[in-house]
Amino acid sequence: MELKRPKMSNPVHFLAFGFGSGLAPVAPGTFGTVAAMPIWWLCAQLPLWGYLAVTALVIAVGPYLCGKTSHDMNVHDHPGIVWDEIAGLLVTMIAVPVTPWGALAGFLAFRFFDIIKPWPIGWLDRRVDGGLGIMVDDLLAGVYAAAVMQLLLFYVPAFAG
C-alpha cells in the first residue's frame, strides 16, 4: 500500500492534524499538545458545563476524524494525527484554573503519561484499532494527568491561582 500525504485542504485531515501542528517534523504529539493549549485557554473561560460539553464534542468526533484520516493515508496511526492530543489535554485540564503554573503542569503531566504509557495505556494502544484506538490511549493519559492536576490543586495552593 502506498502511504499518502494528508490533504490539509480536507477539513477532516486539517482537524486530525491539529490545524497543521501535526506536520511538525519532530515531536508532532508535543506540537499537537502545544496547539491544544489555546483551545484549553478559550474553553476554560466557559462555565464548567460548557467546558465539559466542548470536551465531550472533541472526544465524540475524534474517532471519526482520526480513523478517516488514517484510512485515507493508508496507515494505522500516523504520528501527525494529533486530534487525540487535543482531546487528551482537554481531559487533563478539566476544572484547572488558568494560571501559568497550572498550564505548565498540565502540559507536562499529559505529555508524561502520553509518552510513558503506563498500564493500561500502552496495552490499549497496542490492542485497540481504528479511530477509537488512536484516541483511547490519549484519553486515558488525560485521565491520569487530570488526577495529578487535581491532587496538585488540592495540595499546592499556587496551582489554584
Residue pairs with C-beta under 8 A, 6 or more apart in sequence:
1 74
2 74
3 73
3 74
3 75
4 72
4 73
4 74
5 73
6 13
6 16
6 17
6 23
6 69
6 72
6 73
6 78
6 80
7 13
7 72
8 14
8 17
8 20
8 23
10 72
12 64
12 65
12 68
12 69
12 72
13 69
13 72
14 20
15 61
15 65
15 83
16 22
16 65
16 66
16 68
16 69
16 81
16 82
16 83
17 23
17 69
17 80
17 81
17 82
17 83
18 31
18 32
18 35
18 36
18 82
18 83
18 85
18 86
19 35
21 28
21 31
21 32
21 34
21 35
21 82
22 28
22 31
22 32
22 78
22 79
22 80
22 81
22 82
23 80
24 30
24 31
24 80
28 79
28 80
28 82
29 79
29 82
29 85
29 111
29 114
29 115
30 111
31 82
32 82
32 83
32 84
32 85
32 86
33 82
33 85
33 86
33 88
33 89
33 107
33 110
33 111
33 114
34 107
35 82
35 86
36 85
36 86
36 89
36 90
37 89
37 103
37 107
39 86
39 89
39 90
40 89
40 90
40 93
40 103
40 106
41 98
41 103
43 50
43 51
43 54
43 55
43 90
44 51
44 93
44 96
44 97
44 98
45 98
46 54
48 95
51 90
51 94
51 95
52 94
54 90
55 87
55 90
55 91
55 94
58 83
58 86
58 87
58 90
59 87
59 91
59 135
59 139
62 83
62 84
62 87
62 131
62 134
62 135
63 130
63 131
63 132
63 134
63 135
64 131
65 83
65 131
66 77
66 81
66 83
66 84
66 131
66 134
66 135
67 130
67 131
67 132
67 134
68 131
69 78
69 81
70 76
70 77
70 78
70 81
70 130
70 131
70 134
76 129
77 133
77 134
81 134
83 135
84 134
84 135
84 137
84 138
84 139
85 110
85 114
85 138
87 135
87 138
87 139
87 142
88 110
88 114
88 138
88 139
88 141
88 142
88 145
89 106
89 107
89 110
89 142
90 142
91 139
91 142
91 143
91 145
91 146
92 106
92 109
92 110
92 141
92 142
92 145
92 146
92 149
93 102
93 106
93 146
93 149
94 146
95 150
95 153
96 102
96 106
96 149
96 153
96 159
97 153
97 159
97 160
97 161
98 161
99 158
99 159
99 160
99 161
101 158
101 159
102 149
102 153
102 159
102 160
102 161
105 148
105 149
105 152
105 159
106 145
106 149
109 144
109 145
109 148
109 149
110 141
110 142
110 145
112 145
113 121
113 140
113 141
113 142
113 144
113 145
114 137
114 138
114 141
117 125
117 137
117 141
118 144
120 140
121 137
121 140
121 141
121 144
122 137
124 133
124 136
124 137
124 140
125 133
125 136
125 137
127 133
128 136
149 159
152 159
153 159
153 160
